[in-house]
Amino acid sequence: MRALKELWLIITLIVAASLLLLASDWGQRTNGKKEKKSYSQIAIFQITSTSLLDNHVAGVMDRLAAQGMLAPDRSNVKIYNPQGDIPTANTIVREIVNSPADIVITSSTLALQNFSKVNANTKKMHVFGAVTDPYGSGVGILGPGEDMHPPYLVGIGSFQPVESTFKIAKEMNPNLKKVGVVWNSGEYCSEACMIKARKICTALGIQLVEAVANNTSEVSEAARSLVARGAEAIWVGGDTVASSAINLLVSIGKQADIPVFTNDPSDTEKGALFGLGANYFTVGQLTADMAIDILRGKDPLTIRIENVVPELLQINGEVMTSFDGAYRLTENLKKHLKNQQQKFTKDPANKAMNHGNDGEKKVWDLSIVLYSETEFAESCRDGFIDGLQNAGFSEKMDYNLKEYNAQGDMSTLSSIMTTIKAEQPDLLMVVSTPTLQAALRLVGPDVNIIFTGVGDGVKAGAGKTEKDHLPNVTGISTRSAFDAMARIIHETNPEARIVGTLFTPAEINSILYKDWFQEQLEKIGLKLLAIPVTSSAEVAQAATQLCSKDIDIIAQVVDNLTRPGFAFIARRAREKKIPIYVFDSQQMKYGAVMGITRDYYDAGLEAAGKAIRVLTGADPATIPFNNTSSEKLIVNYDLMKEYALVIPDYFQKKAIPFSLPKGKN
């Protein structure tokens, strides 16, 4: 009997344990089911790909993700984009109307109109954004009130600040009299902007020259007609066709030497002078907020349809400085930029826009570092400072400037960079490759760096490509025109076979220049004889050695070691009656017959343009490196005749004559 009781006790304990485990497992299964989340189905209809609309949709997606409205694989959101093709758009909207989407978000006026027309019977919940004027778009929205729109249709209007845009253009250039515009007469949003543009241009004394383009294939002809009719600038407003062709319009403007300004701030990254408009990423976030509220139960009939323009002004300093002071930043515009950054910029990486404890933007701290006292470096420096001043920036008022010169000594250069790292200026301007490399090695990623006088920023270690580079670095390279030099050597001395030069193995620029030049010479059947120089004391001996070789011409590549000794190189060449060609305009005075040169002062101006963009809030990571656009053909006709060199006909139009003082030839 006792054994039976013990057996029952064991069975009871086993059953109890099993029930406990079952209950525990059931709880876990139940909890697992509770954790599984269902996501609302969302359709996004973007009429085409422009930076404005891309930013708007990116803002929508950012807010959906932040609010937990995106499935891990984003399968609950589908983005449709017909790339501006209206028949395709019509097919897409019918697909969306018949889809299981719980809500539809449209981007642009055309997207709003196209979807609303097909959705009139289905009445699928619809939230719009990136729309210029929803009240006049013809979709049943009569005004901003809760009772002035269909119960299934709400959204945000963002009428471009057209009037302010023209006022800024006139403020930057008071002499502006005639502005051209390409627009699509079939777009309501474009027409709405044109009405405002005509009115403000009349008030400002500007003649608005108009050309119609109903699709992107017509933009080129329309824009060129504006140039032919004397347009001094081109404006792009709320027009999808013109916005889609912004790169083409900027290119045509550049060819005609006139700027393009727009109502899309991101267009400055494509070469526009300035863009004033809504921050469409923020507009996208606000559009998503409205959709999320409705999905979570908010009654659309309690929502007003307001005009929301989180205004943003972006100015391209490089473009501004390219117009030689015709366009300037006034004190009012500088104040506008600073106040804007106080309001919108929260990123501490944009150090130039941070403000002090009192909320006032401090005067910028700038530093310039030169490797040595050479004319080329000082020309870069002068161009940089003049570029800031041409744009309306004043020393002491807008920036404090510290200048350093390493006097050609690497240990001194390292010490300078250590000091700059401790001081943390808002921006560091460096001239020459050794200076850039020292800054990259010693200053670190927390200081924004602008370079010029550098043969190749990528080879110097500042990035993988001109677009994929270190996030705190951008600048202007000054790679010589080796292809043009090789061609002109052949044209002016068809019998030449061997070209001589000195180079410095310790300088990356010098090695690259020697290799690039050799490559171009070999393309036309010429050889390069290059003699290495390891110290300044060796320049004279190396020059003598070079001139004793069987060479027809000397074309001296530029580097920091041979520059100071160039006069001796030229003298040895003169003694041996060997014509010398140069890549540095300053070296013409030592007896060169010809130069294909970069203008280092202009390179400094171009670098100032990049600096202005960074100081006014642009991220250096988004600004590509590029080579200076300056190039000059300088010719000493007297020496060319003396050496019996051929003078091509085109020299008469392109060449800048150069003469040595009497007694120097």
Helices and strands as residue ranges (DSSP letters): H 2-35, E 42-46, H 51-66, E 77-80, H 86-97, E 103-107, H 109-122, E 126-131, G 134-136, E 153-157, H 162-172, E 178-183, H 188-204, E 207-212, G 216-218, H 219-228, E 233-236, H 240-244, H 246-256, E 260-262, G 265-270, E 274-278, H 280-295, G 300-302, E 311-315, H 317-321, H 331-344, G 351-353, E 364-370, H 375-390, E 399-405, H 410-423, E 427-431, H 433-442, E 449-454, I 458-462, E 473-477, H 482-492, E 498-503, H 508-523, E 527-532, G 536-538, H 539-547, E 553-556, H 566-575, E 580-584, G 585-590, E 594-598, H 600-615, G 620-622, E 626-627, E 632-635, H 637-642, H 651-654, E 656-657
